[in-house]
Every structure is written in structure tokens, then in C-alpha cells.
Amino acid sequence: MVAPARSRPSLRMIESFEALARLGSRSAAAAELNVTPGAISKQIRALERWVGQKLFAEEGRDTTLNGAGRSLAQAVTAGLAQIGDGLEALRPADAGRSQLSVLAPATFAMKWLIPRLHRLERVAPQLQVTLRQTNTDDDWLMLPHHVAIRRDGFVPAGYEAQPLLRERLTAYAAPSLAAGAGTPEALALFESQTRSGDLDRWLVAAGVARVGQPRRRFAHFYIAYEAALAGEGMIVAPTLLAAADVAGGRLVAPWPDVVVPGAAYSIVLPATAAMHDRVAPFLAWLRPEIARCSDAEAVD
């Protein structure tokens, strides 16, 4: 039996919560919904009274969702997506564009995905993609999204994962630095805390006798990668991400035959029919795009 409307939160409460969770700012949420920030606060308070608990970490920090808020944000995002899909199905095909919010690892987004999104616009002009870059230590579940590209293997409750690709790793250095290096030991070594172990596995495969030699560690991979581009040292990186810099002459692979497997990437999305339909055009473009690259191992 369907509960009477008065026993459910109003759509205005839900819209205000979704906008605030997604935008992280009362003023931004108010501008989007064409109301005042005070009206947003009023709707959030009403919703918190209805659910019987706080949805944000602490009063005055409305940009930080707590556990209950994150759970609700996931459900609301999926629910509004399903409502939007139902409404769009009743409109003429060219009446509007489907929105898709994608989370992707920072270096993958910067080095591979963003330079190719213009191709997606050509094959799926009805799909409007909003891309947000994530770092390894981000709590990505609290970020508004429809789908996430992940390399950590974590699949939250209510989500499903579809395999996408597996990295292939080799060593890279700036041409000027690599020219005088006879062995890997002759180069300054770089690695990141977020990809610990990649360098040592490559050194073992390269036959380096003394693994664990001194190296410079960076907090994030993209910082270490930029240092390698600047000619300061050698980095072990995914061939998929370094391909453009190799083609442009900014990096070389001094030992291209020494390749080791890297992380497996997955597409992670809420396990609902509405989300499958929303993500389908993106995946229909993404999988062939990856398959065309010789620098990644596509997986099914």
C-alpha cells in the first residue's frame, strides 16, 4: 500500500538536499533552485526533522555530509535520475540532453579521458558529461555522481562493478635524462604513496640487483609524474597514461621491453535499471575507445 503523500518529505526538501549535497554550498544550491539560502536551510532542517537525525557532519559545515547524509545522497541521486529518465522518455528525442556525472582518478582523467571527451560529444551529442577528478584518499561516495571509474576494487553496497581495463607499467624519463643512463640505477627514482610497490616490481622485472634503493616519494602520482616530465628522475607509469607524452617527445621509455601488470580499473555504478540506461551511451563509447589503445589491456 502506498503511503499518503503527507507522510513523505516534500519534493522541495529532496531537491534542496540534493542540490546542497551536490554543490556543497547553500548559496550555489539557492541560485540553482532560484530561492534564497535561508530557504535551503529551512528545507534541510525540515528534512532532518523528518528523518530524525542530522545529515551533515556538524552544524555550520553544510558542505560535509555525514554517514546518513551520504547514504541518502546516493539514494536521492539514483531516484532523481530515474525520475529524469522517465520524464525525458516522454519528450521528443531532440528536446533535451541527458546528464551524466562521472568520477575518475585524477591522472587518468587528465592524461587520457579529458583529451578524448570531444569524441564522445560527436557520437553521443545528447549526453552531457560532467567529469570530476578524484584522488586515492578521497571519500568518493560522498561526491555526487552517477558512475565512478575506480582502481581500488571497492564495491559499495547497492553498487555493481564492471571490469574496464588493466594497466601495463614501464619506466619513463625525459629524453635528456634517459640519454646518459645505461642502467635504471643511474637515474633518480620517483614513486608515489598512492602507487606503492609499482617501482619495486618493475625494478625486479628489469633485473636490478638492489631493489629498495633510495627514491623520492610524492603524495600523489600526478605530482611525481610532473617531476619526471620536468627531467628530474625516472617514474614507473601506466603506458596508457604516458602514451601522449611519449608521442610528443616529452618522455621516453629507456627499457620498453620491461613491462609489468598494474591495477585493474572498473566502472562502478548503482545497481538500478535507470542507472544502467543512463550510463549505457557512455560505456558504448568508452569500451571501444580503450580497445583502440595499444597501451592498455581491455578486460571483459
Secondary structure as UniProt FT lines:
FT   HELIX           5..7
FT   HELIX           11..23
FT   HELIX           26..33
FT   HELIX           37..51
FT   TURN            59..60
FT   TURN            62..63
FT   HELIX           67..89
FT   TURN            93..94
FT   STRAND          98..105
FT   HELIX           106..108
FT   HELIX           109..113
FT   HELIX           114..116
FT   HELIX           117..123
FT   TURN            125..126
FT   STRAND          127..134
FT   TURN            136..137
FT   HELIX           140..142
FT   STRAND          147..150
FT   TURN            157..158
FT   STRAND          159..173
FT   HELIX           175..178
FT   TURN            179..180
FT   HELIX           184..186
FT   STRAND          189..192
FT   HELIX           193..195
FT   TURN            196..197
FT   HELIX           198..205
FT   TURN            206..207
FT   TURN            211..212
FT   STRAND          216..218
FT   HELIX           221..229
FT   TURN            230..231
FT   STRAND          234..238
FT   HELIX           239..247
FT   TURN            248..249
FT   TURN            256..257
FT   STRAND          260..270
FT   HELIX           273..291
FT   TURN            294..295
FT   STRAND          297..298
//
